[in-house]
Structure formats: structure tokens, C-alpha cells
Amino acid sequence: MSGECGPRSMATWWVEAIGLVAGGLGIVAWVPQIREVWVHGRHEGISIPTFGLVSVALLLWLVYGLIVESPAMIIANIATLVVILAVVVGVVRLRRS
């Protein structure tokens, strides 16, 4: 995003703000899963291949966000990948013990 002022830059700002809110909500949606794995030690029903596929999709969205220079997409996808990694690491740790 450039430092321009005007209707187009204002629209861009609002679009990015909506994207950041959506990304934040998406991250919050993973909190119960993280709690189940890390706090309660439950991993039943979690499919690592599904998490892998979701991670590939998020990586592609991240690349897209980089190409279109969307800070909201970049931030949201990096943060979601970190959250998914936390779940996967917790599940693998539990299944090895």
C-alpha cells in the first residue's frame, strides 16, 4: 500500500482492515483446538493429513498475498500457519508419548 491519500487509498485501507478482522477471527477460531491439545492433552479426531492440506492452502494464500501486496493476507496467513503448527506439534508430541 502506498502513502497516497484519496478515495482509492481509503478503500484500500478499509479492505485491508476487513481482511485483518477476518484473519483475526480465523486465528481465534483455532484457540479451542490448541486448548484441547496443549491443555487437556486430547488429540483424538485430529487428522494430520488434513492439517497438512490446510497448511498448503494457507501457504498458497500467503504467496498470493505477497504477490498482490496485501498486508492483511500476509499477516493472517502467517499467523494462522503458526497456530496450525502449534496444533500439529502438540498432536505429534502426544502421539509419540
C-alpha positions in Angstrom: 0.0 0.0 0.0 1.3 3.4 -0.9 1.2 6.5 1.1 -1.3 8.2 -1.2 -4.5 9.9 0.1 -7.8 9.9 -1.7 -10.8 7.6 -2.2 -8.8 4.7 -3.7 -6.3 4.6 -0.8 -9.2 4.9 1.7 -11.0 2.0 0.1 -7.7 0.0 0.2 -7.4 0.8 3.9 -10.9 -0.4 4.6 -10.4 -3.6 2.6 -7.2 -4.4 4.5 -8.9 -3.6 7.8 -11.7 -6.1 7.0 -9.1 -8.6 6.0 -7.3 -8.2 9.3 -10.5 -8.6 11.3 -11.4 -11.7 9.3 -7.9 -13.1 9.8 -8.0 -12.4 13.5 -11.3 -14.2 13.8 -9.9 -17.1 11.9 -7.0 -17.3 14.3 -9.3 -17.1 17.4 -11.3 -20.0 15.9 -8.2 -22.2 16.4 -7.9 -21.4 20.1 -10.3 -24.2 21.3 -8.3 -26.8 19.3 -5.0 -25.6 20.8 -6.5 -25.8 24.3 -7.7 -29.4 23.6 -4.3 -30.4 22.5 -1.9 -28.5 24.8 -4.0 -28.0 28.0 -6.2 -31.1 28.0 -3.8 -33.5 26.1 -6.6 -34.7 23.7 -5.7 -35.4 20.1 -8.3 -37.9 19.0 -10.0 -37.0 15.8 -7.3 -34.7 14.6 -6.1 -35.6 11.1 -2.5 -34.6 10.4 -3.0 -35.1 6.6 -5.9 -32.6 6.7 -3.8 -30.1 8.6 -1.1 -30.6 6.0 -3.6 -29.8 3.2 -4.9 -26.8 5.0 -1.3 -25.6 5.5 -0.5 -26.0 1.8 -3.7 -23.9 1.0 -2.6 -21.3 3.5 0.9 -21.2 2.0 -0.6 -20.6 -1.4 -2.8 -17.8 0.0 0.3 -16.3 1.6 2.1 -16.3 -1.8 -1.0 -14.7 -3.3 -1.0 -12.1 -0.6 2.7 -11.4 -1.3 2.0 -11.0 -5.0 -0.9 -8.6 -4.5 0.9 -6.9 -1.7 -1.9 -7.4 0.8 -0.7 -6.9 4.4 -3.9 -8.4 5.8 -3.5 -11.6 3.8 0.2 -11.8 4.6 -0.3 -11.3 8.4 -3.4 -13.5 8.7 -1.9 -16.4 6.8 1.5 -16.3 8.6 -0.3 -16.2 12.0 -2.7 -19.0 11.0 0.2 -21.1 9.9 1.9 -20.6 13.3 -1.3 -21.6 15.1 -1.7 -24.7 12.9 1.9 -25.6 13.5 1.3 -25.4 17.3 -1.6 -27.8 17.0 0.4 -30.3 14.8 3.4 -30.1 17.1 1.2 -30.8 20.1 -0.5 -33.7 18.4 2.7 -35.3 17.3 4.1 -34.9 20.8 1.1 -36.5 22.3 1.0 -39.4 19.8 4.7 -40.2 20.4 4.3 -40.4 24.2 
